[in-house]
Amino acid sequence: MSSTEKAHDAPRRRSPLVVASVVAAVLVAGGGGAYFAAAGSGGDGSAGGRSETREDTGPAPLLALGTAGGGIAPGEPDPNGRGVVYEAAGELPDGPGRAAVHRATGSVTEAEVTRLAKALGITDAPRLEGTAWKAGAPQDGSGPVLEVNSEAPGTWTFQRFGAAPSGDDCPRAKPCPDGGTPGGGDPGGAVDEAAARKAAAPVLEAAGQGDAALRAGQLMGAVRVVNADPVVGGLPTYGWSTGVQVGPDGQVVGGSGRLKAPERDHTYPVVPADEAVRALNEAARGDGRIGIGGCATPVPHQDELRPDAEPAPGKPVKPDASCDVAPDRPATERLTITEAVFGLAVQQVDGRPALVPSWLFQVKGENGGDPFTLARTAVEPRWVKADEPPAREVPSGDRDGIPPLPGTSYTAQGSTLTVSFWGGVCDTYEARADESGGRVTVEVVVVDPDPDRVCIAVAEEQSVKVTLDAPLDGRTVVDGSSGKELPLRK
């Protein structure tokens, strides 16, 4: 993307990007890129009517935005605005005036899992094990296996032969353009893009992504990845991708995505692009925080937002002081915004992933580096409720400088404890347990973290198991990263 466009221009395929989302969260993508179709003023963003409300639920509540994870690509400027001033190369679009948040709700049905399993070549009936549907391989892991979280958004993963790549945007590699080869593998045996698209088509159709925009330029050695980015409510999306990996024999060997489609929720007033840019720069000149949402914080597991909640627009809660930066810190970098597109980006709303109206700013890379995109929440600040700071901090053992991830809930079967948490799609996790008296303290940690790896930092709900010395038998389960008691997942 090298030219400035209006948000109502016709859709077209765009060049690879490194994507970052800033408000409470930062999304960083290496390579892979994203398809950002231009958005008009229709669809969810209709300017007519009192669209802050839904007819069936009444006034829209404040948005409780959390974080979808965070990270900064090596060599890229800090997208949190610290020491950075953004300047538009041309006129920026006004946007639609209003746009809707979209959420995935409900439970994944056996029929939905069966449809996806059949498209992946799995013929046996799915079985519900705890909080996930499973189909395919027995416990020895010798064959294909599909696992789908039973609750929305229905995050699913598929592996045909043991461990498979975890999805989109060059995981476990430095940033690479579409067509690059993360990990240094030999792409010589990979199928061409047309063959990969053909192989992935039945899977994408079964996953509800038959009409999504496709990118098939990413290679992982001899595996070609077909990434599907849906258009929701007439708007482009980022962070809701489905990735299908196709092996050198044309067979689907892995994949991941979300099975429950996001549905239109409350509609909110949105700011024009130039106002969003001003907010970025004010944060850089001020205390260094990105206005809405404060600094990135762990993603808690909370109940769905009550649709009958009454709005009470007001000032966001001041985040923890540790997020502050000296107000007199000078801006050291000036970066150029070449384009602004209105769309929907994944954010945590009440602890669950949702698609939130956002401005996607294309920014020229520093010193000739790759361009990247800042996706900033576009909802008017008065309709956003910032996260409250944590009540206290409980020290815990870090691994290689990476703190444990907060657990959200647990289940227990005999001596096996399963801990649910929100984690990035590119890392491998394990759980530790410390059994003392009438409590079990658990921590979720990253296994063999790679500080040089760049990966899209989109959080997905995951779970890990740990074997206790004895059955739980009524003991309290405590999250080691927060010191708080974990709830039993029902």
Stockholm file with secondary structure:
# STOCKHOLM 1.0

chainA/1-490         MSSTEKAHDAPRRRSPLVVASVVAAVLVAGGGGAYFAAAGSGGDGSAGGRSETREDTGPAPLLALGTAGGGIAPGEPDPNGRGVVYEAAGELPDGPGRAAVHRATGSVTEAEVTRLAKALGITDAPRLEGTAWKAGAPQDGSGPVLEVNSEAPGTWTFQRFGAAPSGDDCPRAKPCPDGGTPGGGDPGGAVDEAAARKAAAPVLEAAGQGDAALRAGQLMGAVRVVNADPVVGGLPTYGWSTGVQVGPDGQVVGGSGRLKAPERDHTYPVVPADEAVRALNEAARGDGRIGIGGCATPVPHQDELRPDAEPAPGKPVKPDASCDVAPDRPATERLTITEAVFGLAVQQVDGRPALVPSWLFQVKGENGGDPFTLARTAVEPRWVKADEPPAREVPSGDRDGIPPLPGTSYTAQGSTLTVSFWGGVCDTYEARADESGGRVTVEVVVVDPDPDRVCIAVAEEQSVKVTLDAPLDGRTVVDGSSGKELPLRK
#=GR chainA/1-490 SS CCSCCCTTSCCCCCCCCEEEEESSCCCCCCSSCCCCCCCCSSGGGCCSSCTTEETTTEECCCEEBCCCCCCCCTTSCCTTCTTEEEEESSCCCCCCSEEEEEECCSBCCHHHHHHHHHHTTCCSCCEEETTEEEEECCTTCCSCEEEEESBTTCEEEEESSSSCCCCSSCTTBCCCCTTCCGGGCCGGGCCCHHHHHHHHHHHHHHTTCTTSEEEEEEEETTEEEEEEECEETTEEEESCCEEEEECTTSCEEEEEEECSCCEEEEEEEBCCHHHHHHHHHHHHHTTSCCSTTCSCCCCCCCCCCCTTCCCCCCCCCCCCGGGCCCTTCCCCEEEEEEEEEEEEEEEEETTEEEEEEEEEEEECCGGGCCCEEEEEECBCGGGEECCCCCSCCCCCCCBTTBCCBCEEEEEEETTEEEEEEEEESSCEEEEEEEEETTEEEEEEEEESCCTTCBCCCCEEEEEEEEECSSCCTTCEEEETTTCCBCCBCC
#=GC SS_cons         CCSCCCTTSCCCCCCCCEEEEESSCCCCCCSSCCCCCCCCSSGGGCCSSCTTEETTTEECCCEEBCCCCCCCCTTSCCTTCTTEEEEESSCCCCCCSEEEEEECCSBCCHHHHHHHHHHTTCCSCCEEETTEEEEECCTTCCSCEEEEESBTTCEEEEESSSSCCCCSSCTTBCCCCTTCCGGGCCGGGCCCHHHHHHHHHHHHHHTTCTTSEEEEEEEETTEEEEEEECEETTEEEESCCEEEEECTTSCEEEEEEECSCCEEEEEEEBCCHHHHHHHHHHHHHTTSCCSTTCSCCCCCCCCCCCTTCCCCCCCCCCCCGGGCCCTTCCCCEEEEEEEEEEEEEEEEETTEEEEEEEEEEEECCGGGCCCEEEEEECBCGGGEECCCCCSCCCCCCCBTTBCCBCEEEEEEETTEEEEEEEEESSCEEEEEEEEETTEEEEEEEEESCCTTCBCCCCEEEEEEEEECSSCCTTCEEEETTTCCBCCBCC
//
